[in-house]
Amino acid sequence: HEQLLTMMEERMMDVEQKLRLVKRLLQDKVHQLKEQLSKNTKADAMVKDLYVENAQLLKALEVTEQRQKTAERKNYLLEEKIANLNRIVKNLASPSFSP
């Protein structure tokens, strides 16, 4: 009985030691996962911020492109007016030089 009792005690001690080791490993894993969750949360917030910033930049680009198109149209119209004014001046100047 004594020998059996001693073996059982040794086995219990071994099991307890293994359980403590498993508990430490699980605690480490929990800590690691909490850190990863924190990093993921920060990364998620950054992605959301970048998404908002990207939307703002796209809107600004759209406005800028629209302004450029408007400026190009105005430039084209001004060039046409200049060409028309040059024709008018040329036509007005032509008869005054004739004898």
C-alpha positions as CSV (number, residue, x, y, z in Angstrom):
1,H,0.0,0.0,0.0
2,E,2.8,2.4,0.9
3,Q,4.5,1.9,-2.4
4,L,1.2,2.4,-4.3
5,L,0.5,5.5,-2.3
6,T,4.0,6.9,-3.1
7,M,3.6,6.2,-6.8
8,M,0.2,7.9,-6.8
9,E,1.6,10.9,-5.0
10,E,4.5,11.1,-7.5
11,R,2.1,10.8,-10.4
12,M,-0.1,13.5,-8.9
13,M,2.9,15.8,-8.5
14,D,3.9,15.2,-12.1
15,V,0.3,15.9,-13.3
16,E,0.2,19.1,-11.2
17,Q,3.6,20.2,-12.6
18,K,2.3,19.6,-16.1
19,L,-0.9,21.5,-15.4
20,R,1.1,24.4,-14.1
21,L,3.2,24.4,-17.3
22,V,0.1,24.2,-19.4
23,K,-1.5,27.0,-17.4
24,R,1.6,29.2,-18.0
25,L,1.6,28.4,-21.7
26,L,-2.1,29.3,-21.9
27,Q,-1.5,32.6,-20.0
28,D,1.4,33.4,-22.4
29,K,-0.9,32.6,-25.4
30,V,-3.7,34.8,-23.9
31,H,-1.2,37.6,-23.5
32,Q,0.0,37.2,-27.0
33,L,-3.5,37.2,-28.4
34,K,-4.4,40.3,-26.4
35,E,-1.4,42.1,-27.9
36,Q,-2.4,41.0,-31.4
37,L,-5.9,42.1,-30.8
38,S,-4.6,45.5,-29.7
39,K,-2.4,45.8,-32.8
40,N,-5.3,44.7,-35.0
41,T,-7.6,47.3,-33.4
42,K,-5.0,50.0,-34.1
43,A,-4.5,48.8,-37.6
44,D,-8.3,48.7,-38.2
45,A,-8.5,52.3,-37.0
46,M,-5.7,53.3,-39.3
47,V,-7.4,51.6,-42.2
48,K,-10.6,53.5,-41.5
49,D,-8.7,56.8,-41.3
50,L,-7.0,56.0,-44.6
51,Y,-10.3,55.1,-46.1
52,V,-11.8,58.5,-45.1
53,E,-8.7,60.3,-46.2
54,N,-8.7,58.5,-49.5
55,A,-12.4,59.5,-50.0
56,Q,-11.5,63.1,-49.3
57,L,-8.6,63.0,-51.7
58,L,-10.8,61.5,-54.4
59,K,-13.3,64.3,-53.9
60,A,-10.6,66.9,-54.0
61,L,-9.2,65.3,-57.2
62,E,-12.7,65.3,-58.8
63,V,-13.1,69.0,-57.9
64,T,-9.7,69.8,-59.3
65,E,-10.3,67.9,-62.5
66,Q,-13.6,69.7,-62.9
67,R,-11.9,73.1,-62.4
68,Q,-9.2,72.1,-64.9
69,K,-11.9,71.2,-67.5
70,T,-13.7,74.5,-66.8
71,A,-10.4,76.4,-67.2
72,E,-9.6,74.6,-70.4
73,R,-13.1,75.5,-71.8
74,K,-12.6,79.1,-70.8
75,N,-9.1,79.1,-72.4
76,Y,-10.5,77.7,-75.6
77,L,-13.3,80.3,-75.7
78,L,-10.7,83.1,-75.1
79,E,-8.5,81.8,-77.9
80,E,-11.5,81.8,-80.2
81,K,-12.3,85.4,-79.2
82,I,-8.7,86.4,-79.7
83,A,-8.7,84.8,-83.2
84,N,-12.0,86.6,-84.0
85,L,-10.7,89.9,-82.7
86,N,-7.5,89.4,-84.8
87,R,-9.7,88.8,-87.9
88,I,-11.8,91.9,-87.2
89,V,-8.6,94.0,-86.7
90,K,-7.1,92.6,-89.9
91,N,-10.3,93.4,-91.8
92,L,-10.5,96.9,-90.4
93,A,-6.9,97.6,-91.1
94,S,-7.0,96.2,-94.7
95,P,-9.2,98.9,-96.3
96,S,-7.3,101.7,-94.6
97,F,-4.0,100.8,-96.4
98,S,-5.6,100.5,-99.8
99,P,-5.1,103.5,-102.2
